[in-house]
Amino acid sequence: MIRKHGADIYKFRGKDEERLDFSTNTNPFGLPESVKQAAVDSLDRLEYYPDVRCDDLRKALSEFEQVSEDYIICGNGATELLYALAYALQPLEALIPVPAFLEFESSLCSLDCRVRHLHLSEKLGFRLDKTILADISLSTNVLFLSNPGNPSGVLSDRNLLEAIVEKCAREDIIVVMDECFLDFADDPPKYSLHDLVPKYRNLFLLKSFTKTYAMAGLRLGYGLCSNSDLLEAMRSVVQPWNVSAPAQAAGIAALQETGYVDAARKLVHQERLRMMASLTESGYKVYDSGVNYLLFRGPEDLGEKAMEAGFLLRDGCHYRGLAKGYYRIAVRKPEENGKLLAWLHEIS
């Protein structure tokens, strides 16, 4: 089955009925010109295979992340790394708090792996709490987490996350922590487990260029982990030359775009608060997001009505633990957000 993350924008692109896409959550500023140019410049070298080791990209990431190059693995998007990790580990049991990123569970589908689901409480805003510590058992091989939560956007307490990693380290359980959207939080270092990577060999930090730099079509993600055996096992199960030359060049250029990221973070902060207030005023139940997307509840047919009105929303019913009537929307530019908010208020 082909899975779509967000709506099918290709169905509408270039047609009279083109829609505003609120179903995917990339940087509202779009792809930086310097990144686009780096990808274009790389076309002159397409007769050659890309660097199979991503040496220049890993060197740039090492300087950017202030970690050893040996801790870095690059992939054709963060999702490829999830699948590589699953195949490398061959876990017998995985624990996934839900609702969660769909690819956590999908990466395990072809394996003989039991998946346990911890259903997060709606009353707590789908926020991770300390009860998860009791759900981590000796039979668990891998735990999938994301901060912020996806699709909730809720940020988890750093002390709790460290306690989880510590317990899993004692039980020899791998913790996969997805921080792909964390750059859009007001203070990313306050929540990131980046500094724990050298300390805990059981921690795998998942990062992506897709969201922060709006590079979804180029496919580039990376992982940080101090477990060299795990990284080598992952490399052994992915095809060689998995990261294209344009993606590698674009990634190196993107890491220089600090001002662009700061500006996007500021815009997301302002627009997120405006959108949450407007949705609440219009009578929708909104959950406490800290990043560039919002989860809210509305009528079960809202998605269909939105499409007819020219907007694409992410239907929450595709997430385990949610049902019809939940929707995730991106934080976009002010004028675009204003159009959606005005329509939602009009029909409320």
N, C-alpha and C positions, 0 to 999 in steps of 0.2 A: 504494500500500500504506500502511495506517495503521500508524505505528510507535508502540510503547508504551515509555515510559521507566519501567522497573520493571513490576511486576505490575498486573493490572487490578483495582484495589481496588473499582471500582463493581460488579463482578460479585458481590462478597461483602457489600458494605455493607448493614447493616440486616437481614441474614439470620442464621439460627442458626449458619451456618458461617463467620462473619466471622473474618478472619485478622489476625494481627499483621504489619504490612507492614515488612519489613526490606529491601525492594527499591528504595526511594527514600530519598534522603539529605538531607532537610531538617533544620532545627534541631529537636532533640529536644524543646524546650520548646513548640513549636507557635507559631502566630501570636500576637504580643503583643496584649494587649487595646487598647492605644492605637492600634495600626495597624488593628485591626478596626473600632474606633470611627471612625477617620478615614475609612475606606471607607464606613461606614454614613452618616456625616454628609454625604458627597458625593452621596448619593442625592437630596437635595433639589434638586440642580442638573442632574439627568439630562436635563432638557428642552433643555439647551444642549449644543453640541458641546464635546468636551474641547479644551484648549489645544493647538493643532496643533504649537506649538513647544516645549511642555513647559517654559515659561520659569521658573515657580516651582520646579519639580522640578530643572531644571538649575542654578538659582541655589543651591538647597540642596545639590546634589551638588558644586558648585564649592567651597562652603565646607567641606564634609565632606572632599573629596579634595584640597583646596588646589591646584586647577588652574583654568585659565581656563574660563569657560562655553563658550567657542568650541571647546574640546577635547572636549566632551561630546555624545554622541548617545544618545537613549533609544529603546527598542524594546519591542515586545509580547513580552517575554521575551528572553533573550540569544540564543536560537536564531534569532529573526527577524533579528537583526543579522548573524549568520553568513551567512544567505541574502542579505541586502542587500549585504554586502561582496562575496560571490561574484559576484552579478549586476553590481555596480558595476565590479569589476576585470576580469571576463571573462578569467580566467587561462587560459593554454594548458597550464601544468604546475603541479601542486601536490605538495608533499612532506608526508607525514603519518607520523610515527612511530606504530607500532601495537604493542599495542592502544591505542585512543583513543576519545574521545567520538564516537558514531556520526554525529552531525550534521555533523561536519567534512566527511566524504566525501559525505554526503547532500546538502549544500548545493551540491555541484558536479555532481550527477547529470544535471541538465538542460542542462549546459553542455558545450561541446566542449573538455573539459579532461582531459589525461592526469594520472592520479594515481599517484605513486610512493609505495610504502610502505617505510619503514625498520622492520624487525622488531626490536623491543627484546628483549634477551636475558633469558630466564627466570633464567639463572644469576646475572645481575646484579640480579635482582628487578624486572625491567622498568624499570630506572633509565636515564634518558638519560645518555649519556656523550659524550666528545669525538669519537668516531668519526662523529658526525652532521655535523661540520664538513666532512668529506670528501664527504658525500652531497649537500651544497648545491652545485648547479651553476648555470652561467650560464643554463641553460634553465628554471630554477625561477622561477616568478612569485610564489608564495605558499607559506609554511610555516606549518602549524598545529601549535601546541604547547599543552600544558596543564600548569600547576603548581598543585596536585599533579596527578600523572598520574591519568587516569580510564580504566579502573577500578582501577588499582593503589593509588592513594592515596600513592604515593611522591613525595617532595619533591625537586626538582632543585636542584643547586648554582647559586647566584646568579651566580658568576663565569662558569660555563659558559654560562648563558643570556645574559649580557651579551656574551660573545664571539660567540655565535650572531647576536645582533641586530646587532652591529658588522659581522660579515662580510656579513650580508644587506643592510645599508645600503650597503656598497661595491658590491654586485652588483644594487642596486635591486630587492630582494625584500621583499615585505610579510611581516611576522611577526605572526601572530595568536596572542596569548598568552591563554589561558583561565585566569583566576584566580578562577573562580566559587566554588570551595570553599576558597580560601586563608584566609578568615577563621577557619576552624576549626583552623588550625595553631597551635602553641604560640606562635610569634613571627612573625606574618605579614610585618611590615616586613623581616625578615631575608631573605625569599625574593621579595618582590614587585618587579616592574620598574616600579612606579608612578613613581619618580623619573626614569626614563629617557624618559618620554613627551615632555617638552618638547625633549629632545636628539635623539631619533630620529624622523623623520617616517615611517619605515617600520614603526613599532611600533603595533599596535592591541591595546589591553588590553581584554579582555572581562570584564564583571562582571555579577552577577545578584543581585536581591533574593530570588529563589526559595529559595535554599539557606540563606542567612544568617538570613533573617527568616521562613522557612516560608510564603512567599507564592506557592506554585506555581499556585494557582487564579486569582490576580490577574494573572499574566503581566507581569513588569516586569524589564527588564535594561538595561544601558547600556554604552557603550564609551568609552574614553579614547584620543584620538589627536590629534597636533598637525598632521596632514596635512589642511588645510582642503579641499583639492580632493577627497580621498577621501571625507571626511564629506559633502560636498555631493553627490557622485555617489551615495552610499548613500541620502541623503534623496530623491533623484530616482527611486529604484526601489521605495520603499515607499509604501503607500497613505497618504493624509493621515489625521489623527486616529487613528493606529495605537495610541496609548497611551490607554486609557480614563481617564475622570475619577476613578473609584474607585482605579485603580492609581496615578495620579499623587498623589492625596491620601495613599494608604497609604504610598507611597515617601517622601514628605516626613516623615511621622510616624515611619517606621522609622529614619530617620537619627538620631533623637534617642535611640534605644534602645541606648546604649553599654553600660549595665550589663547588659542582657539578653544582649548578644553576649559580653561578658566572662564571664558566668556559664555560658553555653553552651560556651564554649571550655574552661573549667575542667572542666566535666562531661565533655566529649568526651575530654579528656586522660586523666582518671581511668578512664573506662569503656573507652577504646580499649586502654589497657595491660592492663586486666583481661581484656578479650575476647581479645586476642592471646595472653596467657599461658594462658588456659583452652583456647582452640582448639589451641594447641601441645601442651598436656598431654594433650588428647584424641586426639592423633595426626594432626591436620590440618596441612598445609603452609600457613603464613601468610606473607604478604608484608609488607614493612616500611612500613605506612601511617603518615602523619603527620597525618591529618585524621579526618573523621567517617564513614569507611567502610573496610571491610577486604576484601581479595581473598584467598581461600583455596582450596585444592584438597580435594576429597572424592570420594565415589563418584559415578558418572555419574547415578545415579537419585536423588540426594539432594534435588534440587528438588521432585520429585514426592512423595517421602516427607514433606518439610517441609510441603508444602501440605496433605497429609492430616492432619498433626499440628497444623495451625493457624498455620503461618508462611509468609510469602511471601519468597523469596530472589530475587536477580537472577542469572539464568543467564548465565554468562560466554561461552557458545558463540556468542552473538550478536555478540561483538566479534571483529573481524578479528585474527588472531594468537593467539586462545584457542580452546579446544575444550570438549567436554563434560567436566564434572568441576571446572570453575572456577566460583566463586560470589563475588558481591559482596554484602556485607551492610552495612546502616547501623548506626551507633552510636546507640542509642536511650536511653531512661531506664533506670536500674539494674534495676528490677524486670522490665522487658520483656526486657532483655539477659539477665538471669538465667534467664528461662524458656527462651530459645533455647539458651543455653549448656548448661543442664541436659539438654535434649533431645539436643543434639549429642553430649554426653558419654555419654549413655545408649546411643546407637546406635553409638558408635564401637568 
